[in-house]
């Protein structure tokens, strides 16, 4: 542990499953990360094996939210929690898997990108906050990259099992075999749970009311039933070349979302990606393909009563994404440079049935095609490190009018007349400049400016959902402009002995920020939920402190705050919606090499700065305590015990309530007291 602190700022991390791959790292990258071999500005914390194994490991989004105060999760049900970073969510942050783009198929993000990789497959999570990523198009306010485990030489693997309250079960295995030429890793995991109970003793299926309520027979319905399988091969013909091929399959069945009006019957995902590295030339070539098919219905809700087909409303959606990238590193004198070109295609189609309405083409077979090129470099000048990047992109968005069903075929004409097009091409630049001053090998301060652009997604421009006469339609805005973020960040990191302190502040000026609004049709007889461009700003900061109190006891604390305000647009309330309040975390840990223990407290303040224009609700403060312990039985077996929400508090995060267009009005509480046990065996 002392070595970790001596190397830099300790940051949270989570779980492990095998002797050869003991640690999943959570790497929070500071802007202007040094590319040189001599120094590393981005810091990494590697948790001990005991720390790693004692989390309940249901959901990556929830785990990151618990570890980082500036990361918050959106609670929709028992799993599949989406995330926000610094108040930015949805497509305003890029979530990648092994550097590949992946998108969910559900228009209401039942299956966010971070859901499409199980926790058991992850070796490392890299988080870069702010507009400082030029290697991927559209990283408006940050990027999260989930990196999968590599197979190892030799023969080995592990068996793992977690069991807990609410019939939660998570088990499986992984195994690897390999030599200098070929290494292979395979794995499988299963997750299952009944609906959890809140701190007031109610199942989350008891919270929706009215037509969105669950039928009495479905109150104890399976909350989720998820199968994950994966395989990875690494071929190393010599020391100069390496090829990685990775495949993953996920199937989530019976996933309940009290936050929404429907639930997922199934969500199936296939992922394939490859990476070829030519080390002497510092060239990396990568390609990927993924496909998601998603079926959501209200068959377990009161609203489906009386419909012989089993549901009143249903959406069958599918999305596929494929692309590739070529990167070349180059050293020119004392400068490190990286050049790259990449391209991808994102296709999304969703067909909806609502009562008797045929809403085929709810997402009307939309293609987004992008090609981009970038350059970034780092130069050290005495104690200064200068990092800069520039990117150019051309993106074409196009919807297929022929995909629109009978009910919504004329919806764009109804709301926009003839003043729109279902095809648009955007060309734009992104870039950044960051200057860091090194006080010594570990301590530094920086200031940076970044400009990024995010093209509207298929839903924001082209969604088409006709609803019955007394209900609002949901229609995209084909005339939306891309969102532009001009952001200034500043921060520091300072170390003395085995203690460290790290903090940063940011101010994000947003032009053409994409935001919900209501519009009227051309005749003025009906309204629809749609999207508009507004100007806005978000500002805030976070701070983390860590230290060793004794040889076996350490402490880490963190705090984050952000605030969002509108600067233009059609509004009466200047507050931006869905901005989390101040959140803090403190953890005290004990580790003597055999026994590990942790007590953790998480506090969030009330959020009263809400957008009343969208009927956003205020949220009360909360404070929860989690305790965990673990024991190594020799070198192969581990047993851990954890209790989350020790005092069984009934509380809600601020992002537990969804505003229109598909919200039930239900606030989904966090789990009550959750007791669980982990068992791991390595072989």
Secondary structure, DSSP 8 states (H G I E B T S, - for coil): -HHHHHHS-----B----STT--BEEEEE-SS---SSS---SEEE---HHHHHTS--S-HHHHHHHH-TTEEEE-SSSS--EEEETTB-GGGSEEEETTEE---S-TT-TT-GGGGS-GGGEEEEEEEESS---SSTT-SSEEEEEEE----SEEEEEEEEEEETTTEEEEEEEEEEE-SSEEEEEEEEEEEEE--B-TTS-BGGGT--GGGSB-GGGTT-EEEEEEEEEEEEEEEEETTEEEEEEEEEEEEEEE--TTBS-EEEEEEEEEEEEEEEETTTTEEEEEEEEEEEEEEE-TTBGGGTT-TTS-SEEEEEEEEEEEEEEEEEEEETTEEEEEEEEEEEEEEEEEEEETTEEEEEEEEEEEEEEEEEEEEEEEEETTEEEEEEEEEEEEEEE--GGG--TTTTTHHHHHHTT---SEEEEEEEEEEEEEEEESSSS-EEEEEEEEEEE---HHHHHBEE---TTS-EEE--TT---EEEEEEEEEEEEEETTEEEEEEEEEEEEEEEEEEEEEE-TTSS-EEEEEEEEEEEEEEEEEEEEEESSSSEEEEEEEEEEEEEE-SSS-S--B-SS----EEEEEEEEE-SSEEEEEEEEEE--B----GGGT---B--EEEEEEEEEEEETTTEEEEEEEESTT------GGG---TTSB-S-------SEEEEEEEEE-
